[in-house]
């Protein structure tokens, strides 16, 4: 059984669709992480959460007691 040109094209399209889904999923994960960081920085800056909660994040305003390195 040999591959025809149509089989090759279908295989390439399936591979391209799979890569596109992986890229989209990765972008959504990145956007979720950014939203979480912004929300955490906001809650700490407003005093709702302790400063230790923002450790490891790069908040735009320095939060007393948080590690920003």
SVG drawing of the C-alpha trace seen along z (x, -y; Angstrom):
<svg xmlns="http://www.w3.org/2000/svg" viewBox="-9 -51 25 53">
<polyline fill="none" stroke="black" stroke-width="0.4" points="0.0,0.0 1.5,-3.3 0.7,-6.8 -1.0,-9.0 -0.7,-12.7 -4.1,-13.1 -3.0,-10.9 0.1,-13.1 -1.9,-16.3 -4.4,-15.0 -1.5,-13.9 0.1,-17.3 -3.2,-19.1 -3.8,-16.9 -0.3,-17.6 -0.7,-21.3 -4.0,-21.3 -2.4,-19.4 0.4,-22.0 -2.1,-24.8 -4.1,-23.4 -0.9,-23.0 0.1,-26.6 -3.3,-27.9 -3.3,-25.9 0.1,-27.2 -1.0,-30.8 -4.1,-30.3 -2.0,-28.9 0.3,-31.9 -2.6,-34.4 -4.0,-32.6 -0.7,-32.9 -0.6,-36.6 -4.1,-37.1 -3.3,-35.2 -0.2,-37.4 -2.0,-40.7 -4.8,-39.6 -2.4,-38.5 -0.4,-41.8 -3.7,-43.8 -5.0,-41.9 -1.7,-42.3 -1.4,-46.0 -4.9,-46.6 -4.1,-44.8 -6.5,-41.9 -3.8,-39.3 -0.5,-39.0 2.7,-40.2 4.1,-36.6 1.4,-35.7 3.2,-37.8 6.6,-36.2 8.0,-35.2 5.8,-37.7 7.0,-40.9 4.4,-43.3 4.6,-46.9 4.6,-48.4 6.8,-47.1 4.9,-45.2 6.3,-45.4 7.8,-42.0 7.4,-40.4 10.4,-39.0 10.7,-40.6 13.9,-39.1"/>
</svg>
